[in-house]
Amino acid sequence: MNLITIEGLPKNVWANSPSIHDLQARQAEINSRAQTIQASADAESRHLNEAEEGEIKALLDEFDALQVDIERRERMSAQAVMLQESGGRAVPPAEPGEPSEPAAAGVIAAGSQPAAAAHFSPRPAPKTNRPSARVEEAGPSRYGQHGFHNFGEFALAVQRASLRSGAYVDPRLVVNAPSSSSSSGVPADGGYAIPPDFRQEIVRKVMGEASIVAFTDQQTCSSNALTFPMDETTPWQASGGVRVNWTAEGAKIEESKVALGEATVKLEKIAALLPITEELLSDAPALSRYISSKVPSNIGFALNDAIINGDGVGKPFGLLKSAAMLAVDAEGGQIADTITYSNIVRMWSRLHASGKSRSVWLVNPIVDEQLMMMVFPGAGTAVPVYLPPGGAADTPYARLFGRPIIPTEACPAVGDLGDIILADLSQYMTVTKTEGMRADVSMHLYFDYDIMAFRFILRFGGKPWWTAPIDGKAAGVQYSAFVAVAERA
């Protein structure tokens, strides 16, 4: 058993002499670490500090030392093959599914064990036209993706590594192996994790434009639930909670005490399982476009729907199921399935005052038809109430009473409670697991169909801060952070 000593590397890094594959995998780790340090400084718009510069220099020196070792081993392997061929020995062809010699090819077959470059099996390695694997492909690399330029390229690498015959494990996949105890060349040992930037790209799109989550009070937690203290008292109520009183000189100050409750949000699981065919895998750009649009679209709608309609059973507790939802009455004799200017005004007047500047209108897309034809009542000349984007040059959202209108199919049909909702979503708490989006890939689920399975899991919870509307100072008036129009059947 030989031990290696490379400048910048400790002894006993590998129990056996390393293969070219091992060295390239280490290069991938070094490159990823250096990229991480540089990206952290770039994100903070600063230069590297002394410690960071020293660490990156050490990493670059180690990378160069490894490259020298790789090139030496490749030359030795090539010379050994040349000497064997010059001896006139007949080289029998490899049997189907038989792995190529890692030392000669510079790659490792799935399921095979790395061998030292100086050791040869009785049968010489067959000649191969496949070039030695490089950690970085041509073109710019992006931090966090371990050298992969897009999701499709990663998927193709996984697919090639999973072949029963002629499998090739891209060294960039080894960086993502779940642990050093698993065999990185055997997908059954745990498979390959999807690089984090691709996961984060999907999360950004899920939480991006037209996502209700972006307007909520967003929190993260590392456990399965998050509990917060909450205060639902009002400044004008006669008793309970923190009170302030006008006090005469020399008089005793009236005492009061806080009245706190608790709000607990349990994290639920939302998941997507995507079987990807061999044909789609063959076109990396097509796969990247498909994944980057389909997954965020479906998860984004599911989150919107849960925030509006969720019953709290295995999903977030939604606005319409909450006792805090305040439904204003429809007009007397109002036509079914309509929305009037009076409805809009009444909703606006019942939103709690401090939430007006943060509020948004959540509407069923069909509501736009009625908003566009809505005019101020009683005017001699029709004056439009609502101006959509373009007319008012207000994008990406149109505005009503100065607040954004967000169309979403998660809102019920026109005429039902919730077809239009005025909400201060800062009073709705959403909680996401700190690990963010989990993503895994497997060839085994649909192995007999030649289909790769991609799985995305997000732990997410939500609940209104408010448990009920609050009473106004004037008798008989209530306010809420969430207001809708009662059913108009």
C-alpha positions as CSV (number, residue, x, y, z in Angstrom):
1,M,0.0,0.0,0.0
2,N,1.5,3.2,-1.1
3,L,0.9,6.6,0.5
4,I,1.1,9.8,-1.5
5,T,2.7,13.1,-0.5
6,I,1.7,16.1,-2.7
7,E,2.6,19.6,-1.7
8,G,-0.4,21.2,0.0
9,L,-2.0,17.7,0.7
10,P,-1.7,15.8,4.0
11,K,-0.6,12.2,3.9
12,N,-3.2,9.4,4.0
13,V,-5.7,11.4,2.0
14,W,-6.4,8.1,0.2
15,A,-5.8,4.7,1.8
16,N,-4.4,3.5,-1.6
17,S,-2.5,5.2,-4.3
18,P,-4.9,7.7,-5.9
19,S,-6.2,7.2,-9.4
20,I,-6.5,10.0,-11.9
21,H,-10.2,10.1,-11.1
22,D,-9.4,10.7,-7.4
23,L,-7.0,13.5,-8.2
24,Q,-9.5,15.2,-10.6
25,A,-12.3,14.9,-7.9
26,R,-10.0,16.6,-5.5
27,Q,-9.4,19.4,-8.0
28,A,-13.1,19.8,-8.3
29,E,-13.4,20.3,-4.5
30,I,-10.5,22.8,-4.5
31,N,-12.1,24.8,-7.4
32,S,-15.5,24.8,-5.7
33,R,-14.0,26.0,-2.4
34,A,-12.0,28.8,-4.1
35,Q,-15.1,29.9,-6.0
36,T,-17.1,30.0,-2.7
37,I,-14.6,32.3,-1.0
38,Q,-14.4,34.6,-4.0
39,A,-18.2,34.7,-4.4
40,S,-18.7,35.5,-0.8
41,A,-16.4,38.6,-1.1
42,D,-18.1,39.6,-4.4
43,A,-21.5,39.4,-2.9
44,E,-20.4,41.8,-0.2
45,S,-18.7,44.1,-2.8
46,R,-15.4,44.0,-1.0
47,H,-11.8,42.8,-1.7
48,L,-10.5,39.5,-0.2
49,N,-9.1,39.9,3.3
50,E,-5.7,38.6,4.2
51,A,-6.9,35.2,5.4
52,E,-9.1,34.7,2.3
53,E,-6.2,35.6,0.0
54,G,-3.9,33.1,1.8
55,E,-6.5,30.3,1.7
56,I,-7.1,30.9,-2.1
57,K,-3.4,30.9,-2.8
58,A,-3.0,27.6,-0.9
59,L,-5.9,26.1,-2.9
60,L,-4.5,27.3,-6.2
61,D,-1.0,25.9,-5.4
62,E,-2.6,22.6,-4.4
63,F,-4.6,22.5,-7.6
64,D,-1.4,23.1,-9.7
65,A,0.4,20.3,-7.8
66,L,-2.4,17.9,-8.5
67,Q,-2.4,18.9,-12.1
68,V,1.3,18.0,-12.4
69,D,0.6,14.7,-10.7
70,I,-2.3,14.0,-13.1
71,E,-0.2,14.8,-16.2
72,R,2.6,12.6,-14.9
73,R,0.3,9.6,-14.3
74,E,-1.4,10.1,-17.7
75,R,2.0,10.0,-19.4
76,M,3.1,6.9,-17.5
77,S,-0.2,5.2,-18.4
78,A,0.1,6.1,-22.1
79,Q,3.7,4.8,-22.1
80,A,2.7,1.5,-20.5
81,V,0.0,1.0,-23.1
82,M,2.4,1.8,-25.9
83,L,5.0,-0.7,-24.5
84,Q,2.3,-3.4,-24.3
85,E,1.1,-2.7,-27.9
86,S,4.7,-2.8,-29.2
87,G,5.1,-6.3,-27.8
88,G,2.7,-7.6,-30.4
89,R,0.2,-9.0,-27.8
90,A,-3.3,-9.5,-29.1
91,V,-5.6,-7.3,-27.1
92,P,-9.0,-9.0,-26.8
93,P,-12.0,-6.7,-27.0
94,A,-13.8,-5.8,-23.8
95,E,-17.0,-7.7,-23.1
96,P,-20.2,-5.7,-23.2
97,G,-20.6,-3.9,-19.9
98,E,-16.9,-4.5,-18.9
99,P,-15.4,-1.3,-17.5
100,S,-12.4,0.2,-19.2
101,E,-9.1,0.4,-17.2
102,P,-9.4,3.7,-15.2
103,A,-5.6,4.4,-15.2
104,A,-5.4,4.2,-19.0
105,A,-8.6,6.0,-19.8
106,G,-8.3,8.7,-17.2
107,V,-11.9,8.0,-16.1
108,I,-13.7,5.6,-13.8
109,A,-16.6,3.4,-14.6
110,A,-19.7,3.3,-12.4
111,G,-19.3,0.6,-9.8
112,S,-15.6,0.0,-10.4
113,Q,-12.8,0.5,-7.9
114,P,-10.0,3.0,-8.5
115,A,-6.7,1.4,-9.3
116,A,-3.2,2.9,-9.0
117,A,-1.7,3.9,-12.2
118,A,1.3,1.7,-11.7
119,H,-0.8,-1.5,-11.3
120,F,-2.1,-3.3,-14.4
121,S,-4.5,-6.2,-14.8
122,P,-3.5,-9.2,-16.9
123,R,-5.6,-7.9,-19.7
124,P,-4.3,-4.6,-21.1
125,A,-6.7,-1.6,-21.2
126,P,-8.5,-1.2,-24.5
127,K,-7.8,1.9,-26.5
128,T,-10.4,4.6,-26.2
129,N,-11.1,7.8,-28.0
130,R,-12.7,9.4,-25.0
131,P,-10.6,12.2,-23.7
132,S,-9.5,12.5,-20.2
133,A,-12.2,14.0,-18.0
134,R,-11.7,17.6,-17.0
135,V,-13.3,19.2,-14.0
136,E,-14.2,22.3,-16.0
137,E,-15.8,22.2,-19.4
138,A,-15.2,24.9,-22.0
139,G,-16.9,28.2,-21.2
140,P,-17.3,30.2,-18.1
141,S,-18.0,28.4,-14.8
142,R,-20.5,29.6,-12.2
143,Y,-20.0,29.5,-8.4
144,G,-21.9,26.8,-6.6
145,Q,-22.6,24.6,-9.6
146,H,-19.4,22.6,-9.3
147,G,-18.5,23.4,-12.9
148,F,-21.9,22.6,-14.5
149,H,-23.1,25.5,-16.7
150,N,-26.8,24.5,-16.6
151,F,-29.2,22.0,-15.2
152,G,-29.4,20.1,-18.5
153,E,-25.6,19.5,-18.5
154,F,-25.8,18.2,-15.0
155,A,-28.7,15.8,-15.9
156,L,-26.7,14.5,-18.9
157,A,-23.7,13.8,-16.6
158,V,-25.9,11.8,-14.2
159,Q,-27.5,9.9,-17.1
160,R,-24.0,8.9,-18.5
161,A,-22.9,7.9,-15.0
162,S,-25.9,5.6,-14.7
163,L,-25.5,3.5,-17.8
164,R,-25.2,-0.2,-17.3
165,S,-22.6,-0.4,-20.0
166,G,-19.9,2.1,-20.8
167,A,-20.8,4.3,-17.8
168,Y,-18.6,7.4,-17.3
169,V,-18.6,9.3,-14.1
170,D,-17.9,13.0,-14.6
171,P,-15.5,14.2,-11.8
172,R,-17.8,17.1,-11.1
173,L,-20.5,14.7,-9.9
174,V,-18.1,13.3,-7.3
175,V,-18.0,16.6,-5.6
176,N,-21.7,16.2,-4.9
177,A,-21.4,12.6,-3.6
178,P,-23.4,12.4,-0.3
179,S,-20.4,11.2,1.8
180,S,-16.9,9.8,1.5
181,S,-18.2,6.5,2.8
182,S,-20.3,6.0,-0.3
183,S,-18.9,4.9,-3.5
184,S,-19.2,8.0,-5.7
185,G,-19.3,5.8,-8.8
186,V,-22.3,3.8,-7.7
187,P,-25.6,5.8,-7.9
188,A,-27.3,3.1,-5.6
189,D,-25.0,4.3,-2.8
190,G,-26.9,7.6,-2.7
191,G,-26.8,9.2,-6.1
192,Y,-25.7,12.7,-6.9
193,A,-27.1,15.8,-5.3
194,I,-28.2,18.6,-7.6
195,P,-25.8,21.5,-7.3
196,P,-27.1,24.2,-5.0
197,D,-27.2,27.1,-7.6
198,F,-29.8,25.2,-9.6
199,R,-31.9,24.6,-6.5
200,Q,-31.6,28.2,-5.5
201,E,-32.5,29.3,-9.1
202,I,-35.8,27.4,-8.8
203,V,-36.4,28.8,-5.3
204,R,-35.9,32.4,-6.6
205,K,-38.4,31.8,-9.4
206,V,-40.9,30.2,-6.9
207,M,-40.7,33.3,-4.7
208,G,-40.4,35.8,-7.5
209,E,-42.9,37.9,-9.4
210,A,-46.6,37.0,-9.0
211,S,-45.7,35.0,-5.9
212,I,-47.8,35.9,-2.8
213,V,-45.0,34.6,-0.6
214,A,-42.9,37.6,-1.5
215,F,-45.3,39.9,0.2
216,T,-45.6,37.9,3.5
217,D,-43.7,38.1,6.7
218,Q,-41.0,35.5,5.7
219,Q,-39.2,33.5,8.4
220,T,-36.8,30.5,8.4
221,C,-36.3,27.8,11.0
222,S,-34.2,24.7,11.4
223,S,-36.9,22.7,13.2
224,N,-40.3,21.4,12.2
225,A,-42.2,24.2,13.7
226,L,-41.8,27.8,14.8
227,T,-43.5,29.5,17.7
228,F,-43.8,33.3,18.1
229,P,-45.3,35.5,20.8
230,M,-48.1,37.7,19.5
231,D,-50.0,40.7,20.7
232,E,-53.5,41.4,19.4
233,T,-54.4,44.3,21.7
234,T,-55.2,47.7,20.2
235,P,-54.1,51.1,21.5
236,W,-57.7,52.2,22.0
237,Q,-59.2,49.3,23.9
238,A,-60.4,50.1,27.5
239,S,-58.4,47.3,29.3
240,G,-55.8,44.6,28.7
241,G,-52.4,44.9,27.3
242,V,-50.0,47.8,27.4
243,R,-51.9,51.0,28.4
244,V,-50.8,54.6,28.3
245,N,-52.6,57.2,30.3
246,W,-52.5,60.9,30.8
247,T,-51.2,61.5,34.4
248,A,-51.4,64.6,36.6
249,E,-48.3,65.9,38.2
250,G,-47.5,64.0,41.4
251,A,-50.2,61.4,40.7
252,K,-49.7,57.7,40.7
253,I,-49.1,56.2,37.2
254,E,-51.7,53.6,36.3
255,E,-50.2,50.1,35.9
256,S,-50.7,47.8,32.9
257,K,-49.1,44.6,31.7
258,V,-48.5,42.9,28.4
259,A,-51.1,40.5,27.1
260,L,-49.3,38.0,24.8
261,G,-50.4,34.9,23.0
262,E,-48.6,32.4,20.9
263,A,-48.6,31.6,17.2
264,T,-47.1,28.3,16.1
265,V,-46.5,27.5,12.5
266,K,-45.8,23.9,11.5
267,L,-43.8,23.2,8.5
268,E,-45.5,21.0,5.9
269,K,-43.9,19.3,2.9
270,I,-44.5,20.2,-0.8
271,A,-42.8,18.0,-3.4
272,A,-42.4,17.5,-7.1
273,L,-41.3,14.3,-8.8
274,L,-40.3,14.8,-12.5
275,P,-39.6,11.7,-14.7
276,I,-37.3,12.9,-17.5
277,T,-37.0,10.7,-20.6
278,E,-33.9,9.8,-22.4
279,E,-35.0,11.8,-25.4
280,L,-35.3,15.0,-23.3
281,L,-32.0,14.3,-21.6
282,S,-30.3,14.3,-25.0
283,D,-31.0,18.0,-25.3
284,A,-29.5,19.8,-22.4
285,P,-30.9,23.3,-23.2
286,A,-34.4,21.9,-23.6
287,L,-34.2,20.2,-20.3
288,S,-32.9,23.4,-18.5
289,R,-35.8,25.4,-19.9
290,Y,-38.3,22.7,-19.0
291,I,-37.2,22.3,-15.4
292,S,-36.6,26.0,-14.8
293,S,-40.1,26.9,-15.9
294,K,-42.3,23.9,-14.9
295,V,-41.1,23.4,-11.3
296,P,-41.3,27.0,-10.2
297,S,-44.6,27.5,-11.9
298,N,-46.3,24.5,-10.2
299,I,-44.7,25.0,-6.8
300,G,-45.4,28.8,-6.9
301,F,-49.1,28.2,-7.6
302,A,-49.4,25.5,-4.9
303,L,-48.0,28.0,-2.4
304,N,-50.3,30.8,-3.5
305,D,-53.3,28.4,-3.3
306,A,-52.4,27.3,0.2
307,I,-51.9,30.8,1.5
308,I,-55.4,31.7,0.2
309,N,-57.4,28.5,0.5
310,G,-55.3,26.2,2.8
311,D,-57.2,24.4,5.6
312,G,-54.1,23.9,7.8
313,V,-54.3,20.1,7.3
314,G,-51.0,19.1,5.8
315,K,-50.6,22.6,4.3
316,P,-50.5,26.2,5.4
317,F,-53.6,27.8,7.1
318,G,-55.1,30.1,4.4
319,L,-56.7,33.5,4.5
320,L,-60.2,32.4,3.6
321,K,-60.2,29.7,6.3
322,S,-59.0,32.1,9.0
323,A,-61.4,33.7,11.5
324,A,-59.4,36.9,10.9
325,M,-61.0,37.2,7.4
326,L,-63.5,40.1,7.4
327,A,-66.3,39.8,4.8
328,V,-68.0,43.1,4.0
329,D,-71.7,42.9,2.9
330,A,-72.7,43.1,-0.7
331,E,-75.0,45.9,-1.8
332,G,-78.7,45.4,-1.4
333,G,-80.0,43.8,-4.6
334,Q,-76.5,43.4,-6.1
335,I,-76.5,41.3,-9.3
336,A,-74.9,37.9,-8.8
337,D,-71.3,37.5,-9.8
338,T,-70.5,41.2,-9.9
339,I,-68.1,43.5,-8.2
340,T,-69.0,47.2,-7.8
341,Y,-67.2,50.3,-6.8
342,S,-69.1,50.3,-3.5
343,N,-67.7,46.9,-2.7
344,I,-64.2,48.2,-3.3
345,V,-64.7,51.3,-1.1
346,R,-66.1,49.2,1.7
347,M,-63.2,46.8,1.6
348,W,-60.7,49.6,1.7
349,S,-62.4,51.3,4.6
350,R,-62.3,48.0,6.7
351,L,-58.6,47.3,6.2
352,H,-56.7,48.3,9.4
353,A,-55.2,51.8,8.9
354,S,-51.5,50.9,9.3
355,G,-51.8,48.1,6.7
356,K,-53.1,50.3,3.8
357,S,-49.6,51.3,2.7
358,R,-48.5,47.6,2.6
359,S,-51.7,46.0,1.2
360,V,-52.2,44.2,-2.1
361,W,-55.3,43.2,-4.0
362,L,-55.5,39.4,-4.8
363,V,-58.0,38.8,-7.6
364,N,-59.3,36.0,-9.8
365,P,-58.0,36.9,-13.3
366,I,-61.6,37.2,-14.6
367,V,-62.2,40.0,-12.1
368,D,-60.1,42.2,-14.4
369,E,-63.0,42.3,-16.9
370,Q,-65.2,44.1,-14.3
371,L,-62.5,46.3,-13.0
372,M,-61.7,47.6,-16.4
373,M,-65.3,48.6,-17.0
374,M,-65.8,50.0,-13.5
375,V,-66.6,53.8,-13.3
376,F,-67.3,56.2,-10.5
377,P,-71.0,56.3,-9.8
378,G,-73.1,59.4,-10.2
379,A,-70.7,61.2,-12.5
380,G,-72.2,62.9,-15.6
381,T,-69.2,61.7,-17.7
382,A,-67.9,58.1,-17.1
383,V,-64.7,58.3,-15.2
384,P,-62.7,55.0,-15.0
385,V,-61.9,53.7,-11.5
386,Y,-59.1,51.4,-12.7
387,L,-56.3,51.9,-15.1
388,P,-54.3,48.7,-16.0
389,P,-50.6,48.6,-16.9
390,G,-49.9,50.6,-20.0
391,G,-52.8,53.0,-19.5
392,A,-51.1,54.2,-16.3
393,A,-47.7,52.9,-17.3
394,D,-47.5,51.0,-14.0
395,T,-45.8,47.6,-14.2
396,P,-45.5,44.8,-13.4
397,Y,-48.8,45.2,-11.5
398,A,-51.8,47.4,-12.1
399,R,-53.0,49.4,-9.1
400,L,-56.3,50.1,-7.4
401,F,-56.4,52.8,-4.7
402,G,-52.6,52.9,-5.3
403,R,-52.0,49.3,-4.3
404,P,-50.8,46.5,-6.6
405,I,-53.4,44.1,-8.1
406,I,-52.1,40.5,-8.3
407,P,-54.2,38.1,-10.5
408,T,-54.0,34.5,-9.4
409,E,-56.1,31.4,-10.2
410,A,-55.9,30.6,-6.5
411,C,-58.7,33.1,-5.8
412,P,-62.2,31.6,-6.0
413,A,-64.6,32.2,-9.0
414,V,-66.2,35.6,-9.4
415,G,-69.2,36.0,-7.1
416,D,-67.7,33.7,-4.4
417,L,-66.1,34.9,-1.1
418,G,-62.4,35.6,-2.0
419,D,-62.8,36.4,-5.7
420,I,-61.2,39.7,-4.6
421,I,-59.2,40.1,-1.4
422,L,-57.5,43.2,0.1
423,A,-54.7,41.9,2.3
424,D,-51.9,43.2,4.3
425,L,-49.7,40.2,3.8
426,S,-47.1,41.4,6.2
427,Q,-49.6,40.1,8.8
428,Y,-49.3,36.6,7.3
429,M,-46.3,34.6,8.5
430,T,-44.6,32.1,6.2
431,V,-41.8,29.8,7.4
432,T,-39.3,28.0,5.2
433,K,-36.8,25.3,6.4
434,T,-33.3,26.8,6.5
435,E,-32.0,24.1,4.1
436,G,-34.2,25.5,1.4
437,M,-35.1,23.4,-1.6
438,R,-34.0,19.8,-1.4
439,A,-33.3,18.2,-4.8
440,D,-32.3,14.6,-5.6
441,V,-32.0,12.6,-8.8
442,S,-32.4,8.8,-9.3
443,M,-32.2,6.4,-12.2
444,H,-33.8,3.5,-10.2
445,L,-37.5,4.5,-9.9
446,Y,-38.1,4.2,-13.7
447,F,-35.1,2.1,-14.6
448,D,-37.1,-0.2,-16.9
449,Y,-38.5,2.8,-18.8
450,D,-35.1,4.4,-19.3
451,I,-36.3,7.5,-17.4
452,M,-34.4,9.6,-14.9
453,A,-36.4,10.9,-11.9
454,F,-35.8,14.3,-10.4
455,R,-37.3,15.1,-7.0
456,F,-37.7,18.5,-5.4
457,I,-38.9,19.0,-1.8
458,L,-39.6,22.2,0.1
459,R,-40.6,22.4,3.8
460,F,-43.0,25.4,4.1
461,G,-45.6,26.6,6.6
462,G,-47.9,29.6,6.9
463,K,-50.5,31.2,9.2
464,P,-52.1,34.6,9.7
465,W,-50.7,36.6,12.6
466,W,-54.3,37.7,13.4
467,T,-56.8,35.3,14.9
468,A,-59.8,37.6,14.5
469,P,-60.8,41.1,13.3
470,I,-60.3,43.9,15.8
471,D,-62.9,46.2,17.2
472,G,-62.6,49.8,16.3
473,K,-62.8,52.7,18.7
474,A,-66.2,53.5,17.4
475,A,-68.9,51.0,18.4
476,G,-69.9,48.4,15.9
477,V,-66.9,48.9,13.5
478,Q,-64.4,46.2,12.9
479,Y,-61.1,46.1,11.0
480,S,-58.8,43.4,9.8
481,A,-55.6,42.8,7.8
482,F,-57.6,40.6,5.4
483,V,-60.9,41.8,3.8
484,A,-63.1,40.3,1.1
485,V,-66.6,40.8,-0.3
486,A,-69.4,38.4,0.9
487,E,-70.8,35.9,-1.6
488,R,-72.9,37.4,-4.3
489,A,-74.8,34.4,-5.6
